Amino acid sequence: MDTMLEARLPTKQRNTQNSRETSLWSSGFGMKLEAVTPFLGKYRPFVGRCCQTCTPKSWESLFHRSIMDLGFCNVILVKEENTRFRGWLVRRLCCFLWSLEQHIPPCRDAPEKIMERTGVQNVISGRDPGGAGEGQVSGLVKKEVQRILGHIQAPPCPFLLRLFSWALLRFLKCVFLNVQLHKGQMKMVHQAAQAGLPLVLLSTHKSLLDGILLPFVLLSQGLGVLRVAWDPRTCSPTLRALLKKLGGLFLPPEANLTLDSSEGVIARAVVHAAIEQLLVSKQPLLIFLEEPPGVLGPRLSALGQTWLGLVVEAVQVGVVPDAMLVPVAITYDLVPDAPCDAYHASAPLGLWTGALAVLRILRGWGRSRPVCVRVHLAQPFSLQEYTINARSCWGSRQTLEQLLQPIVLGQCTTVPDTEKEQEWTPATGPLLALKEEDQLLVRRLSRHVLNASVMSSAVMSTAIMATLLLFKHQKGVFLSQLLGEFSWLTEETLLRGFDVGFSGQLRCLVQHTLSLLQAHVTLLRVHQGDLLVVPRLGPGLTHLAHLSAELLPAFLSEAVGACAVRGLLAGRVPPEGPWELQGIELLSQNELYRQILLLLHLLPQDLLLLQPCQSSYCYCQEVLDRLIQCGLLVAEETPGSRPACDTGRQRLSTKLLWKPSGDFTDSDSDDFEEAEGRFFRLSQQSRCPDFFLFLCRLLSPLLKAFVQAATFLHQGQLPDTGEAHISLALHRGRGESSGQRLCRGPRPRFFSPTESGYAEQLFQFLQATAQEEGFFECADPNLAISAIWTFRDLGVLQQTPSPAGPMLYLSPAFTSWENQEKLEQFIRQFICS
């Protein structure tokens, strides 16, 4: 991989710039820039392997160990060698010549082929419900079909695609230092494409640039024109027309109508035909599984699940024998178009607005250092193989209210041995048209693929720096100490099987990262010649919290385990007690399992992203193994007991017989009777207290937001059940809008707030608490919504439909102050002060 600080300026300009930076960092701050041996390169894990449980054949077929050594390429570095021509003029026009040589297959007859599909013909002829046979003229239905098809897509324009590729290449060179892609990952995708099956790329969504950057990357690598499923909410009609000419797809609004609506039937038939024709023609399709950036709500995109459901249905009905799914992720040092206010970031992007945004990005990034980008293509796997194997891993599930509410209220102490059922993403019309079993398949497949995308994402230097400044050195840290901390956290990330998106010398990396975060940190020179780095309070800490969330998946298991241990010790040892006193306590394995399960059930699925094929029990054992591997827990062996290192297989207990066969691990073979007698202690190594506190703080923003949401219940903003029915009757009787009610004056006690209104009130409460107590990392509207939805699933809040939206009210179990206190204390036990 090329060094991250490799400049694209001429040699003379680059030397001048480097000398100026050396003067700033050496003479200005009294520091020496001695050469530091690169701390990377010893071991870099090859990430992105598919699930061996669900897709064992794909895991073996599309991977060879030699592709791990192919290295990286910079896709925006176009040289003379990337064209067929040579010479001094070619070196100056290589970008333009490269764009002319891109292969763009014609597809002008695609609309005619879509009109000839069986589903569309059945609607036009009236053989399907909602077609011309129900009082409509066949010609009018055909015009309606053509109108809907024009809303979905348009034939790509080769000239516009080449022109746009050239302009985009120039733009990316100005904005980004490099766009790195692993050649081995690209080779796996090429092998999957050569199998003659359509490619469906399922991606995360970090920036609005993802939709134009990914097609550019795959076009430059010879995969042809990528059809992108865009969100119509993010684009104006003019911009949608342009994107359709570049290969974009848009779901018509009529497709979300009810199942018995004639317009909805026609629209869904056309969408099905368009997807079937796209898969038959083997054009690659890109679907975003995450909501667009700045959109408040669930992490999994309802629109992405809709497009994925259309692909699954096309494969199941035999339109194509199979499809290859490719998890994709993009990571940035800094996201160029990150919205400042999430409540007002969902306005559609127009053509002129987009042009002004591009100019603003060029102007802003021209004054600062360019950022780096990593594109990750995980190992492709067969959709047909996943469908067959995944159905065997489905077991019984219970709601969060059934699992946790009796324990929170002190009514019982036993955690049910079942999985949690939690689904926050609403189902759209095309997905509701599927059978219930297929809907469940699509939901779990999307969560499985999103987990694979996140696990294959590289951790950028800004995420590591933000994590250190937020969770270890919020009051400030000297640069000399920060160098060692940065190296330590990078090595810990690599040891956990996650790749990093940078390389180079340690001091240069830290210097580059601090320059990217200069708006959120303060650099102070001290008299010893060192440099003091202090995070800025307020929005600066909030931004650092967003960046640090990219590192959480690498340490999530240990963080869950550390918080569970903190909850287990909360009733025995005071939190401010010395580490030696906490290390005296014996922790039984069953108690640890219970605490881990409680925390797993409390944390949202959107944060955990557990694979559906993995049971909670197996994840508990994985968490416990991680705590032992990192040295935080030490096995306490009693005389006469079997040593903990003895992994000899024992007979399976009857409690494990309900587990699917794919859920067994080596540790699952231990007998439960022996697990009851197995104990652990906290390690007394000198590094353990700081590391334990660091792991607990990784989950503190979410857990503190949950505690603040429980505290907010005491303020009486929500009515109980009886008052909610009075409020709903008054709203329906008066027929007033929310704006009219606000203008009318103060709201009586029995008026229920809508879900969105209560979320905004809770967010304002989080902001006010952050100003008082300094917890700015919790002042996030997404955390407020996660707390409300978690409390709703837990049975703390209940909702009723109304014309203004879902109305919230307190459930009867939590109207008393005592039960609200129990809820707050239950969450607070997992927080380490």
N, C-alpha and C positions, 0 to 999 in steps of 0.2 A: 504494500500500500504506500502510495506516495505520502511524503510527510505533509502534515496538515498545513504547515506554514510555507509551503512552496508557492512563491508568488508568480504571477503571470506577467509582471512588468518586465521591461527590458533589463538586462543585467546591470547597466549603469544606474538606472532609477532604483532598482531593488537594493543595490549596495548603498545608495544614498539614504534610502528609507531605513535600512537596517542600522546604519551608523547613527542616524538621528534617534532611533529607538534605544540603541545602546547607550547613547549619551544621556537619555532621559532616565534609564533604569540603573546606570552605573554612576555617572557623575552626579546626577540630580539627587539620588537617594543613597549614595555612598555604598553601592553594592557592586560586586564583581560578577561578570557574566562568564564564569569559567565553564568549560565544556562538561556536560553531564551525560553519562552513558545512558542511552535510551533504555527505559525500564520496561518497554514493551518489546514484543518479538520473541520472548522465550516461549510463550504458549498463548495462542489465540484460538479459542474454540470455534469449531465450525457449527454454526447454529442453523436451525430451520428444519431439522428432521421431522417427518410426519409421525403421527401416533402409531406406535407399534401394536397397540391393542386393537384399534379399530381398523387399521389399514396395513396389515403385515406384509402383503404382497407388494404394495406400493413402496413400503419402507425399504424393501430389498432391491426392487427393480430399477429405480431411477437414481441410484446413488452408487458412486465408486470412490474409494479412498483417495484416488489420485486427484479428484477435483478439488480437494481441500487445499492443494498447493498451487492452485492457479493464480491466486492473488486478486488484486483489485484493479479496476480501470476507472478513469475519470471520463464520464460520458460527454462532458461539455468541452473536453480538450480535443478539438478537431484539427488535424494537421494535414500536411500534404500527403502523408501516407494513407489517409482515409479516403482519398479520391483516386481515380484512375489516371490522373494527369500529374505531370511533374514540371517544375520550373519556378522562376521567381514570381511570375504573375499568379501562378496557382497558389503559392504560399500566402498571397494577399487576398485571394478570392476563394480560399479553400472552404470556408463556411457556406458560401453561396453554391459552389459546385457540389458540395456534399449534400445539400438539400435537394438539388436537382436529381441526384442519383438515387434517392430513396425510392424503393419499390412500393407503389401504391396500386393494388389491384382494383380494377374497375368493378362497380356493382350497380350499374344503372338500371338493370332490370329487377332489382330487389322489390320495388313497390308492386310490380305486376305479379311476381311470385307470391308475395304476401296475400294479394287479393285472391290468388288461386288456391290458397290453403283451405283444407276441408272445413275448419271451424268458421272461417269468414264466409265461405259459400253457404254453409248451413244457416248462418244468420241472415244473409241476403235473401236466400230462397224461402226463409220462414220455417225451416225444419227444426230450428232451435227456439225455445221460448224467448220472447223479446224481439224476434226478428220481424221480417215483413209479413209473416202470416198472422200477426195480431193487429190487423187494421192499418198497417203501414204499406205504402207503395214501395215496390222493390227498388225503383230508381232513387227514391229518397233515402232509403237505407244504404244504398251503395254510395251516395254522396256523403252521408254521415260517416261511413266507414273510411272513405278517402280523407275526410276532414280530420278524423281521429288519427289516422295514419300519418298525416302531415304534422300533427302535433307531437307524435312520438319521435319521428326521425325524418331525415332527408338524405338523399344519396350524397356521400362525401365528395367534395370538389378537389381533384388532385392538385390543380394550380393553387388553390387557397391553402391546401395542406402544406405544400412545399414552401409557399411564401411565409406561412405562419411558423413553420419549423425553423426557417432561417432567422426570422425576427425573434423567435423565442430563444434560439441559441445565443443571439447577441444579448438578449435581456438576461439570461441565466449567467452569462459570463460576467456581467456587470454586478449582479446581485450576490452570486455565490462564488466562494473560493474554489470549490470543486463539488461534484456530484459523484460520489463513489458507489460502485456496483461490484459485487464479488463475481468474478468470472465463473467460478464453480457453480454458484447459484443460477447464473444465466445458462450454463450448460445443461443443468437439470431441466430447466424450462424448455430449452430447445429439444431435448430428447423427448419430452412429453408431447411437444407439438409435432414431432416427426411420427408419432404413433397414429396420426390420422384422426385424433379426437379433438373436439373443440376445447379451448382453454377458457376458463372462467377465473379471473383474478379477483380475490376478495381482500380488500385493503382496509387499513385503518384510515382515519381522516384527521390530520393535524392542521391542515391549511387549505385554503381555497386554491392554492397553487397545485395541490396534489393532482387535480383533475386534468391539468395540462402538462405537468411534469412527467407523470407516469407514461402517458401516450408518447411523449417525446423520447423517453428512455427506451421503450420497447420498439419504437419505430427505428431508432438508431441502431438497435441490436438485431434488426432483420426479422421482427415478428409481425410486421405489417401494421395496418391501421387498427388501433385499439378503440373499440366502441365503449364509451363511458356512460354509465347510468347516472345522470346528474339529478340533483334535487331541484325541482322547479321553484321552490321557495327562495333559493339563493340567487336566481337569475331573473332579469327583466325579460319581457317578450323579445326585445331587439337582441339581447345577448343570447337568448335561447336559439334564435334563428341562426346566429353565427356559429354557435357551438354545434348545432345539428349539421351544418355544412362541414364541420371538422370531425364528425363521427359521434356526436352526442346523442343520447337517448333520454327521453322525458316521459314519465308516466302521466297519462291524461287524467284530469281531475274526475272525469266520469267513471273511472275504474274503481273509485272508492265509494260509489253509491251502493245502496242496499242490494242484496242478492236478487230481489224480485223486481228491481228497476230495469226497464227495457233499455235505457241508455247505458246503465252499468253493464248489462249483459253484452251489448254490442262492443263497448269499449274493452271489456276483458277479453272478448274473442279476438279483437284486433291485436291487443298486446300479446296474447298467447301466440298468435300467428307470426308476429314480428320476432319474438324470441325464438320460435321454432325455425324460422328461415335463417336467422343469424347463426344458430347452432349448426344447421345443416351446411351452411356455407363456410363453416369453420373459421369465422372471424372471432378473434379474441374479445372477450367482454370483461369490463372492469366494473365491479360493484363495491361501493363503500359500505362497510358494516357498522361504522360509527356515525353518529350524528355530525353534521357540519360544525366547525368550530364556532363557539359563541352561542349555540343553541342550547337553552336550558332544558333539561329533561333526561331521559334514560340514555345510557351510553350506546346501547345497541340501537341501530337505526331501523325504524319501522319500514322505511322505503327500501333499505338494503335487504331486509328479510323478504319483502315482497318480490323483488327481482330474483333473489335466490330461490324462492318458492316456485317461481315460473320455470327456472332452470330444472329444479328437481322434478316438477311435474312433466316437463318435456322428456326427461330421461326415463321416467317411469312408464309413460305411455308408449315408449319405443320410437319417438321421433329420431333420436340418435341413440346408439347402443350404450354410450357412456360419455362422461365429461370429466376432464381433469381440472381439479380445483387447486389454485395456487394461492396460499396466504401471502399477502404483501404488506409491507410497512414502510413508512418514510419517517426518518428522524432528522430534525434540524437542530443546529446549535441554538438558534433563536428563530421562532416562527415569524416570518415577515409581516403577516397580516393579522397578528393576534389582536383581538378587539380589546379595547380598554374597558368598556362597559358591557357586560354580558346581557343586560336587560334591554339594550338598544342596538344589539349587534346582529339582529336577524332580519334587517331590511334587505330586500332584493338588490342585487348588484346589477346596475345598468351598464350599458356599453361605455358611455362617457364617464360614469362613476368609476368603472374599472380602469379606464385610461388615466384618469386623474390619480387613482390609487397606484398605478404603475409608476407614474412620474414621481409621486410622493415617495414610493419605495426607493426609486433610483436616487432621488435627492438625499433621502435620509441615510441610506446605506452607503452612499458615496462619501459621506463624512466620517464613517466608521469602518471598522474592519469587516470584510466580507465573511459570511458564515459558511459552514460546511454542511453538506447534506449526505445522508446515507440512504440508499434504496435497498430494501431487503426482499428477496424472493425466496420463500421457503420451499421445501420439497413438495412438488405436486403429488396429489393422491387421487385415486379413483372415487368418483361419487357413487358409483354402483357398489363398489366394495364397502364403502362406509355405510351405505344404506342397509346392506345385508348384515354387517357385523354390529352396527350400533343398536339395532332393535333388541339384541339379546342382553344389553346392559341396562335396560330400563327396569327400575324397581319402584316400589311404593314410595310416595312422598307425602309430606304433611306441610301445612302452612306454618308460617312463623308464629302465629298466634297459638296454634296447637303445641308447638315445640317449646316456646320460651315463656309465654305469659304465666302459666302455673308456677314456673321456677322464679320469675321476677316477683310475683306476689307472695312467695313463700308457701304455696299450697302443696308443692312436692319438691323433691330433690333429684329425682331420676330423669336423665335426659333420654327421650325416646330414641330408639335405635333405627331411625329412618332418615331419609334425606329431606332437605328443605325445598319446597316449591315456591319460587319467587320469580315472577315475570312482570317487569315494569314496562316493557315495550308494547304499545298497543298494536293490535292486528288490523291490517287494512283490508279493503274489499277483496282483492285477488287472493290474499292469504286465507281469508275466511271462506272463500269458495272451495278450498281444499278440504279433504277429510280431516277429522280431528287428529288422527294418527299422523298424517303427513304434516299438519301444522306443528305438532310436537317435534317431529323430525327436523323441520326447518329451523325451529328455535334452538334446538340443541346443536345442530350443525353450525349455525352462525356463531354460537358461543364457543364451540370447539375451535373453529377457524380463527376467531378473534384471539383466543388464547394462544394459538400457534403464531399468529402475527406478532403479538406482544412479546412472546418468549424469544422470537428471532430478531427483535429490534435491538440495535446497538445503543449503548448508553453514551451520550455525548458528554463532552467535557463540562458544559454549562450545568448539566444535571448533577454531576459529581460535585462541582463547586457550590452550587446552590444548596445541596444537601449538607455539606460541611458547614457552611455559614449559617444555615437555619437551625440545624439540630445539634451542632456541637459547639459553634463559636458565634452565637448570636450577639454576644457583647463585644466581639472583636477578636482578632487573632493576628499574630505577627506573620509576615510573609515567610520567614525562615521555618516556622512551625507549619505553615500551610502547605509548604512544598512536601514535607514528609507525610502529612495527612492526605494530600491528594494522591500521592504514590500508594499509600496504604489502601485507600478506598478503591483505587483502580485495580489493584491486585486482588482484593477481596471480590470485586465484581467479576473478574476473569475466572477466579477459582470456582465461582458458582455457575459457570457455564454460559455466561453472558458475554457478548463481544462489546468492544468499545469502538466508538466512531472517530478515533483520533490516534495519532502516533507522533513521535518526535521527541525532542529533549524536554525534560521535566520543567525546567525554568521557563522555557519558551511557551510551553503549553499553558502554564499557570498565568503567564503574562498575557497571552492571547485571550484566555478565558475571562480574566478580570477586565480586559478592555471591552469585551462584549457585554459584560455586566456593569459597566461603568455608571449607568443610570440608576443602579440599585445598590451600589456599594460606595463607601467613602474611603479614599486612600490617604493616610496621614503619615508623614515622615516623623520619626522619633529621633532623639538625639544620638542614639547608638548607631544610627545609619541604617536601621531596619525600617520596614514598612508595615504600618498597622492597617489591616483591612477590617472595616466595620460595616455591617449591613445597615441600610437605611430603614428607619421605621416607617410604618404606614404601608402604602402601596408597594414599596420595595420588598417587604417581607411577603406580601401576598403573591407577588410575581415569583419570588424565589420558591414559594410553596408549589406553584404550578410547575416550575422546572424540576423540582425534586421529585414530583410524582412519577417522572419517567424512570427513576431509579428504584422505586418501591417494588416492582415485580421481582427484582433480583434478590431482595432481602425479605420478601413477604412472609415466607414460611418462618424464618427466625423471628421476625417482628411479631407475628401471631403467637409464637411460642413464648417470647419474652413477656408480652402483655398477659398471657394466660398465667405464667408463673407469678407475675406481679399481682394478679387477682387472687391467686392461691395464697400468697403471703400477706394479702391485705388484712385479713382477720387475725393474723398471728404476730406480725412484726410491724411496728410503725414505719411508714414510708421513709421518714427521715433517720431511721436507725442505721447504724454502721453496717457495712457489707459483711463483716465477720459475723455479726449477729444473725443476719439473714442466711448465711451459709450453714448455720447450725441446724436449721429446720430440715426435717426429712420430708421429701415430696414423693408420695406413692405414684406409681404409674397410672393407676385408675383415676386418682385425683387429677393428674395432669391431663389425661384424656378428657375428663369431664369439663375442665376449664377451657381446653382448646375447642371442644365442641360448642360450648356456650358462646365463645367469641366468634367462631365460624358462623353460627346461626345469626348472630347479631350483625356481623359485617355484611354489607350489600353484595349481591352476586356480581354487580357491575365492577366492584373493586377486586373481588377475589378471582373472578373468571376461571373457576375450577372447571376442569374438563368433565363433561357429563358422564364419561366412562369411568371416572374415579370416584369412589365412595368417600364419604366424610371420614370413616374410620381409617381408611388407608392414608388420607391426608393427615390425620392426627398422628399416625405413626411416622409419616414423613417429617412432620414438624418436630417430633421428639428426636428423631434421628439427626436432624439438622442441628438441634441444640446440643446434642452430644458431640457431633463432628466439629462444631465451632468451639468447643471447649467450655461452654457455659454450664452444662450439667455433667456431673460425675456420678457414676453408678455406685451406690452404697451396698456392698455385698455383706450379708449377714452370715455368721458361721453356720455351716451345714446346708446352705442353699446352693442351687446350681449357679455357677459363675455367669455373669451377664454376657461374657464373651463367647459362651458355649452356644453355638447356633445350630446344634443338632436338631433335626426335625422331630417334632412330637406329634401325637395324634391330634386330629382336628376336633375342637370342641363343637358341641351342637350349636353354640351361639353363632358360629361362623358359617354354618351350613347354608344360610340364606344368601350368602354373598355370591355374586356371579363369579364364574371361574376366572375371568380376566382381572379380578380385583385382588387376587392373592399376591402377597409379596413374601420375601423371606421371613420378615418379622411377624407375618400373620400366622405362622405355624406354631408360635409359642402358645402354650396353654393359658387360659384365663386365670386358672387357679394360681399358677406361678406368677402371672403379672400382678396379682393382688399383693404378693409378697415382695415385689421389686420396688426399691426406693432409690431416690436420687438426691444429691445435694448440689447447691450452687458452688461452682469452682472458686477457689480462693486465689487464683492467679492474679497478678497485679493488673493485667489489662482487662479483666472481666467486668469490673464495675462500670467503667466508661463504655464498654461495648454493649453491655446490657441496657444502660440508659439510652444509648444511641438507638438501639433497636426499638425500645419502647416508644421513643419520640417519633419514629417514622409513622406510626398510626395515630399520633396525638392530634393532628388537625381534625380528622374525622371524628374521633372519640370525644374530643372537647366540644365539637359542634353538636354532637348528640347530647352531651351533658347540658349545654346551653339551651338546646331545644326542650329538654325536660324541665329546666329552670323556667323557661318561658311559659310553660303550662301554668305555673303558679300565678301568673299575672291576670288570669281570667279572661283571655281574649276569645276563648272558645266556650260556647254554651254546652249544656248537657243534652241528653236525648230529647227530653220533653220540650225544652226551649228551642231546639233545632226544628222540631215540627211546626212550632208557632212561627218561627222565622221563615220557613219555607212557604207556609200558607200566606203570610203577608207578602212575600216576594211575588208569588203567583197572582195574588189578588190585585196588587197594584200595578204589576207589569212594568216596573221601573228598571232602568238600566243601572249599572253600578255607578256611573257618573252622576245620574240624577240623585241617587241615594247620598253620594258624597256631598253634593251641593245642598241637599236638604238640611244638613246639620249633623249633630252628633248621633251616633248609632246607639239604639237601646241595647241593653245587656243581652237580649235574646236574639239578636241578629247574628247569624252565622256568616263568617267570612268564606269567600270562595277559596279554593286551593291555591290559586295563583296569588290572591290577595294576602293570604296567610303566609305564603312563602316570602313575599316581599316584606311583610312585617317581621318575620323571623330573621331575614337577612339584615334589616335595619337594626334589630336587637343584637345580632352578632357584630355588626360594625360598632355599635355603641359600647359593647363589652370589650371589643378589641382596643378601643381608645382608653378604656379604664384600666384594663389588666395587661395589655400589650400582646394579646393573642391574635395578631393580625393574620396569621396563616389560616385562621378559622373563618375569616370574613370573606366567604366565598358563596355566591348564590347557589352553586351546584351542591355544596354541602348542606345548605338549608333545605333544598328539595330532597336530597337523600335522607335527611333526618325525618322529614314529614312522611315520606313514603315508607320508611322503615317503621315509624310509629303506627302508620296505618296498617301495615302487615302484622305488626305485633298486637294489634287490637287496642292500642291507646287512642287512636283517632278512628272515627267512622265518617262516612260520607254518603250524601244523598244527591241524586241528580237534580238540577235546577236549570232554568233558562240561561242564567249567567255562568253556569259551569258547576262542577262538583262543589257542594257545600260541606264544610268540615264541622264536626262537633265531637265532644269528648264521649267516649264509650262509658257505660255505667260502671265498669270496673275501675276506672281511673278518675272518677269525679272527686274522690276524697283526696285530701292533702297527703294522707299517710301513704296511699298507694303511689302517688306521684313521687314522693320521697324515696320509696322503694325502687322505683324505676331509675331515678337519678343515681342512687347508691349502687345499683347493679351495674350501670355503665361506668361509674367513677372508679370502681375497683380495678379496672384494666388500665387506668391512666397512671403513669409514673411521674410524680412531680419533679 
